[in-house]
Amino acid sequence: MKHNDEFEKLLNSIDTSGNQVGWVSKLLPFENNKRIYAAYKLPEKLISLIVEVPTNYVNFENQFESRGFSVLHKKKDNDKEITQVIICLNDNEYKEVFLEITELFIQRIGGIENDKDLYNMLIERIEIYSNFFDKQHKQGLLTNAQQGLFAELEIMEKFFFKNFGFPKSLEMWQAPDSGLHDFTFKGVSLEIKSTHKFPAQDVSISSEFQLNDKRVANLYLAVFEIIRGSTQGESLKEKVEKIRDRIASSDSQFIHKFNELLNKYGYYDSHSAGYYTSFKTNLIYYYIVEGDFPRILPQRLLEGVGGVRYKIDLNKCTGWLTELDQIKDSFTNVISAGN
């Protein structure tokens, strides 16, 4: 799905041929009087997004920079009650991703009337820019990261959507927000791991907190055996497009939310042409993490030790194998209790 090109069209209509210094801009058309501009900073011709918000809402530092973009804010010369928040692309190598993130922001704010909600969404968008530029890889996600996202989308599509619907499933998907567990809701959590080694022997655990069941009521682990390069498999791009089509055909209002979560995860359409590796799920093993399940826990570490990464031997975990129905029941119970 290529980004909507409304912002880019407006950019292309701006005259940058003069000897001006500062920003030249054009106002985006919004029916509810939101003041959002496509702009260039001159003389450098740096692509920029300018959003005007009430000054009393602005609460971040005057200026900060990340790799590839910068953000600053300044009060309008003729109205100190309004502040212009300016997001500026400093490296045109990342133009396509910048435009994609910006267009998604523009699409999301169409129905927002409240200035405070607009500002909060803008800050969220700045975090997505920052996440990309701080962690960016020029070609996008590497193969292992593609496989990890594929596994999460696989269980979202075939388990969460089927049993809990689009809005609740997207709410439970916490991995894009760097959640401790990939899917979680009110004390029930599911962590997803994948391997392309057969049979599955071990999986990597990113910290001493990831398999800590003391912080949740129920913690489950799903391990995917993934076949790479299968003619019967799907690329990550194909998986994303299939889920988008499914959401659009049933409840299109959640497309923007799904796309936003993908961006937070690090998936951008401008990279997707390079995602040609196919993935196919061979087997999935489900475990309940409790008791003496093999893992490192924070309470067992010596003082001063932290940031632990380790592997667990799946051959030693067979005593904790469980069924997907048990995981379904655990999520169903907490969701029903909240209704």
PEUR-V205367 format. One record per residue. N is the residue number from 0. RES is the residue in three letters. OMEGA is omega in degrees with one decimal (* if undefined). NEAR is the number of other C-alpha atoms within 12 Angstrom. Layout:
# PEUR-V205367
n=N res=RES omega=OMEGA near=NEAR
n=N res=RES omega=OMEGA near=NEAR
This chain:
# PEUR-V205367
n=0 res=MET omega=178.2 near=24
n=1 res=LYS omega=-179.5 near=20
n=2 res=HIS omega=172.0 near=25
n=3 res=ASN omega=-171.1 near=21
n=4 res=ASP omega=-179.8 near=22
n=5 res=GLU omega=179.8 near=26
n=6 res=PHE omega=-178.2 near=35
n=7 res=GLU omega=178.1 near=29
n=8 res=LYS omega=179.2 near=18
n=9 res=LEU omega=176.0 near=27
n=10 res=LEU omega=-175.9 near=27
n=11 res=ASN omega=-179.7 near=19
n=12 res=SER omega=-178.4 near=19
n=13 res=ILE omega=179.0 near=25
n=14 res=ASP omega=-179.7 near=21
n=15 res=THR omega=-172.9 near=24
n=16 res=SER omega=-175.7 near=14
n=17 res=GLY omega=-178.3 near=14
n=18 res=ASN omega=-177.0 near=14
n=19 res=GLN omega=173.4 near=16
n=20 res=VAL omega=-176.2 near=15
n=21 res=GLY omega=-175.0 near=20
n=22 res=TRP omega=168.1 near=29
n=23 res=VAL omega=-169.4 near=31
n=24 res=SER omega=171.4 near=31
n=25 res=LYS omega=-175.7 near=27
n=26 res=LEU omega=174.5 near=25
n=27 res=LEU omega=-177.5 near=30
n=28 res=PRO omega=174.1 near=18
n=29 res=PHE omega=-177.4 near=18
n=30 res=GLU omega=-174.2 near=14
n=31 res=ASN omega=169.4 near=16
n=32 res=ASN omega=172.8 near=20
n=33 res=LYS omega=-175.9 near=27
n=34 res=ARG omega=-178.3 near=29
n=35 res=ILE omega=-171.9 near=36
n=36 res=TYR omega=162.1 near=34
n=37 res=ALA omega=-171.8 near=39
n=38 res=ALA omega=168.4 near=35
n=39 res=TYR omega=169.8 near=34
n=40 res=LYS omega=-178.6 near=29
n=41 res=LEU omega=10.8 near=23
n=42 res=PRO omega=-173.4 near=17
n=43 res=GLU omega=-175.9 near=23
n=44 res=LYS omega=178.8 near=28
n=45 res=LEU omega=179.2 near=32
n=46 res=ILE omega=-177.4 near=41
n=47 res=SER omega=170.6 near=41
n=48 res=LEU omega=179.5 near=45
n=49 res=ILE omega=178.9 near=37
n=50 res=VAL omega=179.4 near=45
n=51 res=GLU omega=-179.2 near=35
n=52 res=VAL omega=175.6 near=35
n=53 res=PRO omega=-175.3 near=27
n=54 res=THR omega=-176.4 near=23
n=55 res=ASN omega=176.8 near=17
n=56 res=TYR omega=-171.3 near=23
n=57 res=VAL omega=-174.6 near=28
n=58 res=ASN omega=174.8 near=18
n=59 res=PHE omega=-176.8 near=19
n=60 res=GLU omega=-173.6 near=12
n=61 res=ASN omega=179.9 near=17
n=62 res=GLN omega=170.5 near=18
n=63 res=PHE omega=-179.3 near=20
n=64 res=GLU omega=172.0 near=22
n=65 res=SER omega=-179.4 near=25
n=66 res=ARG omega=174.6 near=22
n=67 res=GLY omega=178.6 near=29
n=68 res=PHE omega=177.4 near=34
n=69 res=SER omega=178.2 near=30
n=70 res=VAL omega=174.0 near=32
n=71 res=LEU omega=173.8 near=28
n=72 res=HIS omega=178.7 near=29
n=73 res=LYS omega=177.6 near=27
n=74 res=LYS omega=178.6 near=22
n=75 res=LYS omega=-177.8 near=19
n=76 res=ASP omega=-174.7 near=10
n=77 res=ASN omega=-179.6 near=10
n=78 res=ASP omega=-175.9 near=14
n=79 res=LYS omega=177.4 near=16
n=80 res=GLU omega=179.8 near=17
n=81 res=ILE omega=176.6 near=22
n=82 res=THR omega=175.0 near=29
n=83 res=GLN omega=173.4 near=34
n=84 res=VAL omega=-171.8 near=38
n=85 res=ILE omega=175.6 near=38
n=86 res=ILE omega=-170.0 near=43
n=87 res=CYS omega=176.7 near=42
n=88 res=LEU omega=-177.2 near=38
n=89 res=ASN omega=-176.5 near=25
n=90 res=ASP omega=-176.0 near=21
n=91 res=ASN omega=175.7 near=18
n=92 res=GLU omega=-176.9 near=21
n=93 res=TYR omega=-176.7 near=29
n=94 res=LYS omega=-174.7 near=26
n=95 res=GLU omega=179.2 near=26
n=96 res=VAL omega=177.7 near=37
n=97 res=PHE omega=179.5 near=42
n=98 res=LEU omega=-179.8 near=35
n=99 res=GLU omega=179.5 near=34
n=100 res=ILE omega=-178.3 near=46
n=101 res=THR omega=-179.9 near=41
n=102 res=GLU omega=178.9 near=32
n=103 res=LEU omega=175.8 near=38
n=104 res=PHE omega=-178.6 near=38
n=105 res=ILE omega=178.2 near=36
n=106 res=GLN omega=-176.0 near=28
n=107 res=ARG omega=-171.9 near=27
n=108 res=ILE omega=-175.7 near=32
n=109 res=GLY omega=-176.4 near=24
n=110 res=GLY omega=-176.8 near=18
n=111 res=ILE omega=179.4 near=22
n=112 res=GLU omega=-172.4 near=17
n=113 res=ASN omega=-178.6 near=18
n=114 res=ASP omega=-179.9 near=26
n=115 res=LYS omega=176.9 near=21
n=116 res=ASP omega=176.9 near=20
n=117 res=LEU omega=-179.7 near=30
n=118 res=TYR omega=179.9 near=33
n=119 res=ASN omega=177.8 near=22
n=120 res=MET omega=176.7 near=26
n=121 res=LEU omega=178.4 near=36
n=122 res=ILE omega=176.4 near=26
n=123 res=GLU omega=179.0 near=24
n=124 res=ARG omega=177.3 near=33
n=125 res=ILE omega=177.9 near=36
n=126 res=GLU omega=177.2 near=32
n=127 res=ILE omega=173.9 near=37
n=128 res=TYR omega=-176.6 near=41
n=129 res=SER omega=179.5 near=30
n=130 res=ASN omega=179.5 near=31
n=131 res=PHE omega=-172.8 near=32
n=132 res=PHE omega=178.0 near=31
n=133 res=ASP omega=-174.8 near=19
n=134 res=LYS omega=-169.6 near=22
n=135 res=GLN omega=168.7 near=28
n=136 res=HIS omega=-169.4 near=21
n=137 res=LYS omega=-178.9 near=22
n=138 res=GLN omega=179.8 near=23
n=139 res=GLY omega=-176.9 near=30
n=140 res=LEU omega=173.7 near=33
n=141 res=LEU omega=-170.7 near=23
n=142 res=THR omega=179.8 near=26
n=143 res=ASN omega=178.2 near=22
n=144 res=ALA omega=175.4 near=22
n=145 res=GLN omega=-179.6 near=39
n=146 res=GLN omega=179.2 near=37
n=147 res=GLY omega=178.1 near=36
n=148 res=LEU omega=177.9 near=38
n=149 res=PHE omega=-178.6 near=44
n=150 res=ALA omega=179.0 near=41
n=151 res=GLU omega=178.9 near=41
n=152 res=LEU omega=178.4 near=41
n=153 res=GLU omega=-178.1 near=36
n=154 res=ILE omega=174.7 near=35
n=155 res=MET omega=-177.1 near=35
n=156 res=GLU omega=-169.0 near=28
n=157 res=LYS omega=179.6 near=22
n=158 res=PHE omega=-174.1 near=23
n=159 res=PHE omega=178.6 near=30
n=160 res=PHE omega=-176.3 near=26
n=161 res=LYS omega=-172.8 near=18
n=162 res=ASN omega=-171.1 near=22
n=163 res=PHE omega=177.0 near=25
n=164 res=GLY omega=-174.4 near=23
n=165 res=PHE omega=-173.7 near=31
n=166 res=PRO omega=-178.3 near=24
n=167 res=LYS omega=179.8 near=27
n=168 res=SER omega=179.0 near=33
n=169 res=LEU omega=175.8 near=35
n=170 res=GLU omega=-177.1 near=27
n=171 res=MET omega=-178.1 near=35
n=172 res=TRP omega=-174.1 near=38
n=173 res=GLN omega=-178.4 near=28
n=174 res=ALA omega=-179.9 near=32
n=175 res=PRO omega=178.7 near=32
n=176 res=ASP omega=-179.8 near=25
n=177 res=SER omega=176.5 near=18
n=178 res=GLY omega=-179.2 near=21
n=179 res=LEU omega=177.4 near=31
n=180 res=HIS omega=-171.8 near=36
n=181 res=ASP omega=176.5 near=36
n=182 res=PHE omega=-179.5 near=37
n=183 res=THR omega=175.9 near=36
n=184 res=PHE omega=172.3 near=34
n=185 res=LYS omega=172.9 near=23
n=186 res=GLY omega=174.2 near=26
n=187 res=VAL omega=-175.4 near=33
n=188 res=SER omega=176.8 near=38
n=189 res=LEU omega=177.5 near=45
n=190 res=GLU omega=-177.1 near=42
n=191 res=ILE omega=172.8 near=41
n=192 res=LYS omega=179.4 near=41
n=193 res=SER omega=177.0 near=42
n=194 res=THR omega=174.8 near=35
n=195 res=HIS omega=175.8 near=30
n=196 res=LYS omega=-177.0 near=18
n=197 res=PHE omega=-15.9 near=16
n=198 res=PRO omega=-179.7 near=21
n=199 res=ALA omega=-178.1 near=27
n=200 res=GLN omega=-177.9 near=22
n=201 res=ASP omega=175.2 near=25
n=202 res=VAL omega=-178.8 near=31
n=203 res=SER omega=177.7 near=26
n=204 res=ILE omega=-167.4 near=29
n=205 res=SER omega=-179.9 near=25
n=206 res=SER omega=177.5 near=23
n=207 res=GLU omega=-178.8 near=27
n=208 res=PHE omega=-169.4 near=28
n=209 res=GLN omega=179.0 near=36
n=210 res=LEU omega=178.2 near=42
n=211 res=ASN omega=-177.2 near=34
n=212 res=ASP omega=-179.9 near=32
n=213 res=LYS omega=-177.3 near=20
n=214 res=ARG omega=-178.7 near=22
n=215 res=VAL omega=178.5 near=23
n=216 res=ALA omega=179.4 near=22
n=217 res=ASN omega=178.9 near=33
n=218 res=LEU omega=-179.9 near=39
n=219 res=TYR omega=178.1 near=40
n=220 res=LEU omega=174.7 near=41
n=221 res=ALA omega=179.4 near=39
n=222 res=VAL omega=-179.4 near=40
n=223 res=PHE omega=164.7 near=38
n=224 res=GLU omega=-174.4 near=30
n=225 res=ILE omega=173.0 near=35
n=226 res=ILE omega=177.4 near=29
n=227 res=ARG omega=174.6 near=28
n=228 res=GLY omega=179.8 near=20
n=229 res=SER omega=176.4 near=17
n=230 res=THR omega=178.1 near=13
n=231 res=GLN omega=-177.5 near=14
n=232 res=GLY omega=179.2 near=23
n=233 res=GLU omega=169.3 near=29
n=234 res=SER omega=177.2 near=33
n=235 res=LEU omega=178.0 near=41
n=236 res=LYS omega=179.6 near=33
n=237 res=GLU omega=178.4 near=27
n=238 res=LYS omega=179.4 near=32
n=239 res=VAL omega=-178.2 near=34
n=240 res=GLU omega=178.9 near=25
n=241 res=LYS omega=179.2 near=22
n=242 res=ILE omega=176.4 near=32
n=243 res=ARG omega=179.8 near=27
n=244 res=ASP omega=-179.1 near=19
n=245 res=ARG omega=179.1 near=23
n=246 res=ILE omega=-176.7 near=28
n=247 res=ALA omega=-177.3 near=19
n=248 res=SER omega=-175.6 near=14
n=249 res=SER omega=-173.2 near=16
n=250 res=ASP omega=-168.6 near=19
n=251 res=SER omega=-178.8 near=18
n=252 res=GLN omega=-178.3 near=20
n=253 res=PHE omega=176.8 near=27
n=254 res=ILE omega=-178.3 near=29
n=255 res=HIS omega=179.1 near=28
n=256 res=LYS omega=178.8 near=29
n=257 res=PHE omega=179.7 near=38
n=258 res=ASN omega=178.6 near=36
n=259 res=GLU omega=177.9 near=34
n=260 res=LEU omega=176.3 near=34
n=261 res=LEU omega=178.5 near=39
n=262 res=ASN omega=178.5 near=41
n=263 res=LYS omega=179.5 near=33
n=264 res=TYR omega=-177.9 near=34
n=265 res=GLY omega=178.1 near=39
n=266 res=TYR omega=178.2 near=40
n=267 res=TYR omega=-178.6 near=44
n=268 res=ASP omega=-178.3 near=32
n=269 res=SER omega=176.3 near=27
n=270 res=HIS omega=-163.9 near=28
n=271 res=SER omega=178.4 near=30
n=272 res=ALA omega=179.4 near=19
n=273 res=GLY omega=-179.7 near=22
n=274 res=TYR omega=-174.6 near=31
n=275 res=TYR omega=178.8 near=26
n=276 res=THR omega=178.0 near=30
n=277 res=SER omega=-180.0 near=28
n=278 res=PHE omega=176.4 near=36
n=279 res=LYS omega=178.9 near=29
n=280 res=THR omega=177.0 near=33
n=281 res=ASN omega=178.3 near=24
n=282 res=LEU omega=172.7 near=20
n=283 res=ILE omega=176.9 near=29
n=284 res=TYR omega=-179.2 near=33
n=285 res=TYR omega=-178.9 near=32
n=286 res=TYR omega=167.6 near=34
n=287 res=ILE omega=-176.3 near=35
n=288 res=VAL omega=-178.7 near=35
n=289 res=GLU omega=175.4 near=25
n=290 res=GLY omega=-176.3 near=17
n=291 res=ASP omega=175.1 near=17
n=292 res=PHE omega=-175.3 near=26
n=293 res=PRO omega=178.4 near=28
n=294 res=ARG omega=174.1 near=33
n=295 res=ILE omega=-178.6 near=29
n=296 res=LEU omega=-177.3 near=30
n=297 res=PRO omega=-177.4 near=23
n=298 res=GLN omega=179.6 near=17
n=299 res=ARG omega=-179.1 near=15
n=300 res=LEU omega=173.8 near=16
n=301 res=LEU omega=179.0 near=11
n=302 res=GLU omega=-179.6 near=8
n=303 res=GLY omega=178.9 near=10
n=304 res=VAL omega=179.5 near=15
n=305 res=GLY omega=-179.8 near=18
n=306 res=GLY omega=-173.1 near=16
n=307 res=VAL omega=170.2 near=22
n=308 res=ARG omega=-176.0 near=20
n=309 res=TYR omega=176.8 near=21
n=310 res=LYS omega=172.9 near=22
n=311 res=ILE omega=178.9 near=26
n=312 res=ASP omega=-176.0 near=19
n=313 res=LEU omega=177.5 near=28
n=314 res=ASN omega=179.2 near=18
n=315 res=LYS omega=-174.8 near=18
n=316 res=CYS omega=-173.2 near=28
n=317 res=THR omega=179.6 near=19
n=318 res=GLY omega=-178.6 near=17
n=319 res=TRP omega=176.2 near=23
n=320 res=LEU omega=179.1 near=24
n=321 res=THR omega=-178.3 near=23
n=322 res=GLU omega=179.1 near=18
n=323 res=LEU omega=179.1 near=25
n=324 res=ASP omega=178.3 near=16
n=325 res=GLN omega=177.8 near=20
n=326 res=ILE omega=177.8 near=32
n=327 res=LYS omega=-179.0 near=27
n=328 res=ASP omega=-178.8 near=17
n=329 res=SER omega=177.9 near=27
n=330 res=PHE omega=-178.6 near=33
n=331 res=THR omega=-177.3 near=24
n=332 res=ASN omega=-177.7 near=20
n=333 res=VAL omega=177.1 near=22
n=334 res=ILE omega=-179.8 near=23
n=335 res=SER omega=-179.3 near=15
n=336 res=ALA omega=-178.4 near=12
n=337 res=GLY omega=-178.0 near=12
n=338 res=ASN omega=* near=8
